[in-house]
Amino acid sequence: MDPKDLVAQTNRAHALLFLGRTKEAEAIYLGHRGENVFTNSEEKWEQAILGDFDDLEKAGLTNPEIARIRALLKAPAK
């Protein structure tokens, strides 16, 4: 998997999260902060992830870690 393919990385992070591999998912979620998801788009990684979390929850897919990771993504980067 190409680590620069952010669409694939979003899917990987979500899969890890739902498999209970939270630390691995968190590393991916936080590791791409500030990056553009697509080269021809201004959508930032964290915006895409937060939108995905909203969509997942609307579809009934929940995980208790989503709220914590959402807060981390909204916080200023260290």
Backbone as XML, in Angstrom:
<?xml version="1.0"?>
<chain id="A" units="angstrom">
  <residue number="1" name="MET">
    <atom name="N" x="0.850" y="-1.169" z="0.000"/>
    <atom name="CA" x="0.000" y="0.000" z="0.000"/>
    <atom name="C" x="0.896" y="1.233" z="0.000"/>
  </residue>
  <residue number="2" name="ASP">
    <atom name="N" x="0.593" y="2.136" z="-0.878"/>
    <atom name="CA" x="1.351" y="3.375" z="-0.981"/>
    <atom name="C" x="0.968" y="4.302" z="0.178"/>
  </residue>
  <residue number="3" name="PRO">
    <atom name="N" x="1.899" y="4.612" z="1.073"/>
    <atom name="CA" x="1.567" y="5.484" z="2.210"/>
    <atom name="C" x="1.178" y="6.898" z="1.791"/>
  </residue>
  <residue number="4" name="LYS">
    <atom name="N" x="1.454" y="7.276" z="0.555"/>
    <atom name="CA" x="1.072" y="8.608" z="0.079"/>
    <atom name="C" x="-0.337" y="8.640" z="-0.498"/>
  </residue>
  <residue number="5" name="ASP">
    <atom name="N" x="-0.953" y="7.464" z="-0.683"/>
    <atom name="CA" x="-2.335" y="7.373" z="-1.163"/>
    <atom name="C" x="-3.251" y="7.588" z="0.037"/>
  </residue>
  <residue number="6" name="LEU">
    <atom name="N" x="-3.638" y="8.840" z="0.240"/>
    <atom name="CA" x="-4.392" y="9.169" z="1.452"/>
    <atom name="C" x="-5.788" y="8.581" z="1.471"/>
  </residue>
  <residue number="7" name="VAL">
    <atom name="N" x="-6.380" y="8.329" z="0.317"/>
    <atom name="CA" x="-7.689" y="7.681" z="0.308"/>
    <atom name="C" x="-7.557" y="6.266" z="0.874"/>
  </residue>
  <residue number="8" name="ALA">
    <atom name="N" x="-6.536" y="5.550" z="0.444"/>
    <atom name="CA" x="-6.302" y="4.207" z="0.974"/>
    <atom name="C" x="-5.960" y="4.271" z="2.459"/>
  </residue>
  <residue number="9" name="GLN">
    <atom name="N" x="-5.220" y="5.285" z="2.863"/>
    <atom name="CA" x="-4.845" y="5.416" z="4.271"/>
    <atom name="C" x="-6.062" y="5.697" z="5.157"/>
  </residue>
  <residue number="10" name="THR">
    <atom name="N" x="-7.043" y="6.442" z="4.638"/>
    <atom name="CA" x="-8.262" y="6.672" z="5.433"/>
    <atom name="C" x="-8.963" y="5.345" z="5.671"/>
  </residue>
  <residue number="11" name="ASN">
    <atom name="N" x="-9.087" y="4.548" z="4.618"/>
    <atom name="CA" x="-9.744" y="3.248" z="4.764"/>
    <atom name="C" x="-8.970" y="2.343" z="5.717"/>
  </residue>
  <residue number="12" name="ARG">
    <atom name="N" x="-7.662" y="2.371" z="5.614"/>
    <atom name="CA" x="-6.830" y="1.553" z="6.507"/>
    <atom name="C" x="-7.021" y="1.968" z="7.961"/>
  </residue>
  <residue number="13" name="ALA">
    <atom name="N" x="-6.978" y="3.269" z="8.217"/>
    <atom name="CA" x="-7.154" y="3.767" z="9.584"/>
    <atom name="C" x="-8.523" y="3.386" z="10.134"/>
  </residue>
  <residue number="14" name="HIS">
    <atom name="N" x="-9.561" y="3.544" z="9.322"/>
    <atom name="CA" x="-10.905" y="3.184" z="9.778"/>
    <atom name="C" x="-10.987" y="1.690" z="10.083"/>
  </residue>
  <residue number="15" name="ALA">
    <atom name="N" x="-10.413" y="0.865" z="9.216"/>
    <atom name="CA" x="-10.438" y="-0.585" z="9.440"/>
    <atom name="C" x="-9.712" y="-0.936" z="10.734"/>
  </residue>
  <residue number="16" name="LEU">
    <atom name="N" x="-8.551" y="-0.353" z="10.942"/>
    <atom name="CA" x="-7.801" y="-0.627" z="12.174"/>
    <atom name="C" x="-8.597" y="-0.209" z="13.404"/>
  </residue>
  <residue number="17" name="LEU">
    <atom name="N" x="-9.247" y="0.948" z="13.321"/>
    <atom name="CA" x="-10.052" y="1.435" z="14.434"/>
    <atom name="C" x="-11.141" y="0.424" z="14.792"/>
  </residue>
  <residue number="18" name="PHE">
    <atom name="N" x="-11.860" y="-0.062" z="13.783"/>
    <atom name="CA" x="-12.961" y="-0.978" z="14.047"/>
    <atom name="C" x="-12.490" y="-2.389" z="14.387"/>
  </residue>
  <residue number="19" name="LEU">
    <atom name="N" x="-11.241" y="-2.686" z="14.107"/>
    <atom name="CA" x="-10.661" y="-3.969" z="14.532"/>
    <atom name="C" x="-10.105" y="-3.905" z="15.953"/>
  </residue>
  <residue number="20" name="GLY">
    <atom name="N" x="-10.176" y="-2.716" z="16.562"/>
    <atom name="CA" x="-9.672" y="-2.552" z="17.913"/>
    <atom name="C" x="-8.194" y="-2.244" z="17.985"/>
  </residue>
  <residue number="21" name="ARG">
    <atom name="N" x="-7.595" y="-1.982" z="16.865"/>
    <atom name="CA" x="-6.164" y="-1.650" z="16.818"/>
    <atom name="C" x="-6.019" y="-0.130" z="16.849"/>
  </residue>
  <residue number="22" name="THR">
    <atom name="N" x="-6.483" y="0.426" z="17.951"/>
    <atom name="CA" x="-6.642" y="1.871" z="18.103"/>
    <atom name="C" x="-5.337" y="2.646" z="17.989"/>
  </residue>
  <residue number="23" name="LYS">
    <atom name="N" x="-4.285" y="2.167" z="18.600"/>
    <atom name="CA" x="-3.003" y="2.905" z="18.553"/>
    <atom name="C" x="-2.491" y="3.012" z="17.124"/>
  </residue>
  <residue number="24" name="GLU">
    <atom name="N" x="-2.625" y="1.935" z="16.340"/>
    <atom name="CA" x="-2.195" y="1.980" z="14.942"/>
    <atom name="C" x="-3.057" y="2.955" z="14.151"/>
  </residue>
  <residue number="25" name="ALA">
    <atom name="N" x="-4.368" y="2.919" z="14.384"/>
    <atom name="CA" x="-5.283" y="3.832" z="13.696"/>
    <atom name="C" x="-4.962" y="5.277" z="14.069"/>
  </residue>
  <residue number="26" name="GLU">
    <atom name="N" x="-4.759" y="5.519" z="15.353"/>
    <atom name="CA" x="-4.452" y="6.875" z="15.820"/>
    <atom name="C" x="-3.178" y="7.411" z="15.171"/>
  </residue>
  <residue number="27" name="ALA">
    <atom name="N" x="-2.180" y="6.575" z="15.034"/>
    <atom name="CA" x="-0.931" y="7.013" z="14.398"/>
    <atom name="C" x="-1.176" y="7.464" z="12.967"/>
  </residue>
  <residue number="28" name="ILE">
    <atom name="N" x="-2.031" y="6.776" z="12.256"/>
    <atom name="CA" x="-2.358" y="7.175" z="10.883"/>
    <atom name="C" x="-3.189" y="8.452" z="10.901"/>
  </residue>
  <residue number="29" name="TYR">
    <atom name="N" x="-4.232" y="8.484" z="11.729"/>
    <atom name="CA" x="-5.091" y="9.673" z="11.796"/>
    <atom name="C" x="-4.286" y="10.937" z="12.090"/>
  </residue>
  <residue number="30" name="LEU">
    <atom name="N" x="-3.383" y="10.854" z="13.047"/>
    <atom name="CA" x="-2.626" y="12.041" z="13.436"/>
    <atom name="C" x="-1.414" y="12.279" z="12.544"/>
  </residue>
  <residue number="31" name="GLY">
    <atom name="N" x="-0.946" y="11.247" z="11.899"/>
    <atom name="CA" x="0.251" y="11.360" z="11.081"/>
    <atom name="C" x="0.082" y="12.118" z="9.779"/>
  </residue>
  <residue number="32" name="HIS">
    <atom name="N" x="-1.161" y="12.308" z="9.341"/>
    <atom name="CA" x="-1.389" y="12.990" z="8.056"/>
    <atom name="C" x="-2.074" y="14.346" z="8.233"/>
  </residue>
  <residue number="33" name="ARG">
    <atom name="N" x="-2.101" y="14.850" z="9.452"/>
    <atom name="CA" x="-2.751" y="16.144" z="9.696"/>
    <atom name="C" x="-2.142" y="17.224" z="8.804"/>
  </residue>
  <residue number="34" name="GLY">
    <atom name="N" x="-3.000" y="18.058" z="8.263"/>
    <atom name="CA" x="-2.558" y="19.186" z="7.450"/>
    <atom name="C" x="-2.321" y="18.854" z="5.991"/>
  </residue>
  <residue number="35" name="GLU">
    <atom name="N" x="-2.332" y="17.575" z="5.635"/>
    <atom name="CA" x="-2.108" y="17.196" z="4.241"/>
    <atom name="C" x="-3.406" y="17.301" z="3.450"/>
  </residue>
  <residue number="36" name="ASN">
    <atom name="N" x="-3.285" y="17.602" z="2.160"/>
    <atom name="CA" x="-4.444" y="17.596" z="1.272"/>
    <atom name="C" x="-4.744" y="16.157" z="0.879"/>
  </residue>
  <residue number="37" name="VAL">
    <atom name="N" x="-6.007" y="15.792" z="0.928"/>
    <atom name="CA" x="-6.394" y="14.425" z="0.602"/>
    <atom name="C" x="-6.130" y="14.139" z="-0.873"/>
  </residue>
  <residue number="38" name="PHE">
    <atom name="N" x="-6.499" y="15.079" z="-1.713"/>
    <atom name="CA" x="-6.277" y="14.956" z="-3.154"/>
    <atom name="C" x="-5.388" y="16.102" z="-3.606"/>
  </residue>
  <residue number="39" name="THR">
    <atom name="N" x="-4.564" y="15.864" z="-4.599"/>
    <atom name="CA" x="-3.659" y="16.917" z="-5.075"/>
    <atom name="C" x="-4.419" y="18.092" z="-5.675"/>
  </residue>
  <residue number="40" name="ASN">
    <atom name="N" x="-5.586" y="17.856" z="-6.240"/>
    <atom name="CA" x="-6.351" y="18.940" z="-6.873"/>
    <atom name="C" x="-7.478" y="19.447" z="-5.972"/>
  </residue>
  <residue number="41" name="SER">
    <atom name="N" x="-7.369" y="19.198" z="-4.677"/>
    <atom name="CA" x="-8.401" y="19.614" z="-3.736"/>
    <atom name="C" x="-7.751" y="20.315" z="-2.551"/>
  </residue>
  <residue number="42" name="GLU">
    <atom name="N" x="-8.504" y="21.181" z="-1.936"/>
    <atom name="CA" x="-8.010" y="21.859" z="-0.745"/>
    <atom name="C" x="-8.522" y="21.208" z="0.533"/>
  </residue>
  <residue number="43" name="GLU">
    <atom name="N" x="-9.243" y="20.093" z="0.386"/>
    <atom name="CA" x="-9.751" y="19.409" z="1.564"/>
    <atom name="C" x="-8.591" y="18.802" z="2.346"/>
  </residue>
  <residue number="44" name="LYS">
    <atom name="N" x="-8.495" y="19.181" z="3.591"/>
    <atom name="CA" x="-7.436" y="18.681" z="4.461"/>
    <atom name="C" x="-7.821" y="17.323" z="5.030"/>
  </residue>
  <residue number="45" name="TRP">
    <atom name="N" x="-6.802" y="16.569" z="5.361"/>
    <atom name="CA" x="-6.952" y="15.226" z="5.905"/>
    <atom name="C" x="-7.945" y="15.209" z="7.067"/>
  </residue>
  <residue number="46" name="GLU">
    <atom name="N" x="-7.744" y="16.098" z="8.034"/>
    <atom name="CA" x="-8.593" y="16.057" z="9.225"/>
    <atom name="C" x="-10.050" y="16.358" z="8.889"/>
  </residue>
  <residue number="47" name="GLN">
    <atom name="N" x="-10.304" y="17.227" z="7.904"/>
    <atom name="CA" x="-11.678" y="17.497" z="7.475"/>
    <atom name="C" x="-12.302" y="16.230" z="6.898"/>
  </residue>
  <residue number="48" name="ALA">
    <atom name="N" x="-11.546" y="15.523" z="6.089"/>
    <atom name="CA" x="-12.048" y="14.294" z="5.480"/>
    <atom name="C" x="-12.347" y="13.240" z="6.540"/>
  </residue>
  <residue number="49" name="ILE">
    <atom name="N" x="-11.456" y="13.086" z="7.501"/>
    <atom name="CA" x="-11.650" y="12.087" z="8.549"/>
    <atom name="C" x="-12.857" y="12.433" z="9.411"/>
  </residue>
  <residue number="50" name="LEU">
    <atom name="N" x="-12.978" y="13.695" z="9.791"/>
    <atom name="CA" x="-14.126" y="14.107" z="10.601"/>
    <atom name="C" x="-15.432" y="13.878" z="9.842"/>
  </residue>
  <residue number="51" name="GLY">
    <atom name="N" x="-15.434" y="14.160" z="8.539"/>
    <atom name="CA" x="-16.607" y="13.886" z="7.710"/>
    <atom name="C" x="-16.905" y="12.397" z="7.630"/>
  </residue>
  <residue number="52" name="ASP">
    <atom name="N" x="-15.861" y="11.595" z="7.507"/>
    <atom name="CA" x="-16.041" y="10.138" z="7.486"/>
    <atom name="C" x="-16.638" y="9.654" z="8.805"/>
  </residue>
  <residue number="53" name="PHE">
    <atom name="N" x="-16.150" y="10.180" z="9.918"/>
    <atom name="CA" x="-16.689" y="9.790" z="11.220"/>
    <atom name="C" x="-18.184" y="10.110" z="11.291"/>
  </residue>
  <residue number="54" name="ASP">
    <atom name="N" x="-18.569" y="11.298" z="10.814"/>
    <atom name="CA" x="-19.988" y="11.671" z="10.797"/>
    <atom name="C" x="-20.788" y="10.679" z="9.962"/>
  </residue>
  <residue number="55" name="ASP">
    <atom name="N" x="-20.275" y="10.356" z="8.766"/>
    <atom name="CA" x="-20.971" y="9.426" z="7.870"/>
    <atom name="C" x="-21.076" y="8.033" z="8.476"/>
  </residue>
  <residue number="56" name="LEU">
    <atom name="N" x="-19.997" y="7.568" z="9.102"/>
    <atom name="CA" x="-20.016" y="6.248" z="9.734"/>
    <atom name="C" x="-21.060" y="6.190" z="10.852"/>
  </residue>
  <residue number="57" name="GLU">
    <atom name="N" x="-21.090" y="7.224" z="11.668"/>
    <atom name="CA" x="-22.048" y="7.248" z="12.776"/>
    <atom name="C" x="-23.478" y="7.341" z="12.266"/>
  </residue>
  <residue number="58" name="LYS">
    <atom name="N" x="-23.715" y="8.105" z="11.210"/>
    <atom name="CA" x="-25.053" y="8.189" z="10.624"/>
    <atom name="C" x="-25.498" y="6.834" z="10.089"/>
  </residue>
  <residue number="59" name="ALA">
    <atom name="N" x="-24.543" y="6.040" z="9.629"/>
    <atom name="CA" x="-24.843" y="4.706" z="9.106"/>
    <atom name="C" x="-24.951" y="3.662" z="10.217"/>
  </residue>
  <residue number="60" name="GLY">
    <atom name="N" x="-24.784" y="4.093" z="11.472"/>
    <atom name="CA" x="-24.912" y="3.187" z="12.602"/>
    <atom name="C" x="-23.628" y="2.478" z="12.993"/>
  </residue>
  <residue number="61" name="LEU">
    <atom name="N" x="-22.512" y="2.866" z="12.386"/>
    <atom name="CA" x="-21.219" y="2.266" z="12.730"/>
    <atom name="C" x="-20.537" y="3.164" z="13.751"/>
  </residue>
  <residue number="62" name="THR">
    <atom name="N" x="-20.453" y="2.682" z="14.971"/>
    <atom name="CA" x="-19.891" y="3.500" z="16.037"/>
    <atom name="C" x="-18.728" y="2.776" z="16.706"/>
  </residue>
  <residue number="63" name="ASN">
    <atom name="N" x="-17.929" y="3.560" z="17.353"/>
    <atom name="CA" x="-16.795" y="3.060" z="18.118"/>
    <atom name="C" x="-16.541" y="4.088" z="19.202"/>
  </residue>
  <residue number="64" name="PRO">
    <atom name="N" x="-16.344" y="3.671" z="20.439"/>
    <atom name="CA" x="-16.143" y="4.641" z="21.517"/>
    <atom name="C" x="-14.905" y="5.516" z="21.326"/>
  </residue>
  <residue number="65" name="GLU">
    <atom name="N" x="-13.954" y="5.090" z="20.531"/>
    <atom name="CA" x="-12.730" y="5.863" z="20.310"/>
    <atom name="C" x="-12.931" y="7.022" z="19.333"/>
  </residue>
  <residue number="66" name="ILE">
    <atom name="N" x="-14.019" y="7.009" z="18.573"/>
    <atom name="CA" x="-14.236" y="8.067" z="17.590"/>
    <atom name="C" x="-14.270" y="9.440" z="18.249"/>
  </residue>
  <residue number="67" name="ALA">
    <atom name="N" x="-14.962" y="9.570" z="19.359"/>
    <atom name="CA" x="-15.057" y="10.866" z="20.042"/>
    <atom name="C" x="-13.676" y="11.360" z="20.471"/>
  </residue>
  <residue number="68" name="ARG">
    <atom name="N" x="-12.856" y="10.459" z="20.989"/>
    <atom name="CA" x="-11.517" y="10.852" z="21.434"/>
    <atom name="C" x="-10.636" y="11.262" z="20.255"/>
  </residue>
  <residue number="69" name="ILE">
    <atom name="N" x="-10.675" y="10.495" z="19.187"/>
    <atom name="CA" x="-9.855" y="10.820" z="18.019"/>
    <atom name="C" x="-10.361" y="12.085" z="17.356"/>
  </residue>
  <residue number="70" name="ARG">
    <atom name="N" x="-11.678" y="12.268" z="17.335"/>
    <atom name="CA" x="-12.247" y="13.509" z="16.788"/>
    <atom name="C" x="-11.694" y="14.718" z="17.559"/>
  </residue>
  <residue number="71" name="ALA">
    <atom name="N" x="-11.650" y="14.624" z="18.871"/>
    <atom name="CA" x="-11.121" y="15.726" z="19.692"/>
    <atom name="C" x="-9.638" y="15.961" z="19.387"/>
  </residue>
  <residue number="72" name="LEU">
    <atom name="N" x="-8.869" y="14.898" z="19.214"/>
    <atom name="CA" x="-7.453" y="15.045" z="18.881"/>
    <atom name="C" x="-7.268" y="15.755" z="17.542"/>
  </residue>
  <residue number="73" name="LEU">
    <atom name="N" x="-8.100" y="15.402" z="16.563"/>
    <atom name="CA" x="-7.985" y="16.017" z="15.237"/>
    <atom name="C" x="-8.397" y="17.479" z="15.241"/>
  </residue>
  <residue number="74" name="LYS">
    <atom name="N" x="-9.319" y="17.847" z="16.132"/>
    <atom name="CA" x="-9.755" y="19.244" z="16.221"/>
    <atom name="C" x="-8.798" y="20.114" z="16.997"/>
  </residue>
  <residue number="75" name="ALA">
    <atom name="N" x="-7.985" y="19.502" z="17.837"/>
    <atom name="CA" x="-7.024" y="20.250" z="18.657"/>
    <atom name="C" x="-5.863" y="20.724" z="17.787"/>
  </residue>
  <residue number="76" name="PRO">
    <atom name="N" x="-5.244" y="21.835" z="18.145"/>
    <atom name="CA" x="-4.073" y="22.294" z="17.387"/>
    <atom name="C" x="-2.963" y="21.232" z="17.405"/>
  </residue>
  <residue number="77" name="ALA">
    <atom name="N" x="-2.306" y="21.099" z="16.294"/>
    <atom name="CA" x="-1.193" y="20.145" z="16.206"/>
    <atom name="C" x="-0.050" y="20.591" z="17.102"/>
  </residue>
  <residue number="78" name="LYS">
    <atom name="N" x="0.609" y="19.625" z="17.711"/>
    <atom name="CA" x="1.734" y="19.948" z="18.598"/>
    <atom name="C" x="3.015" y="20.016" z="17.811"/>
  </residue>
</chain>
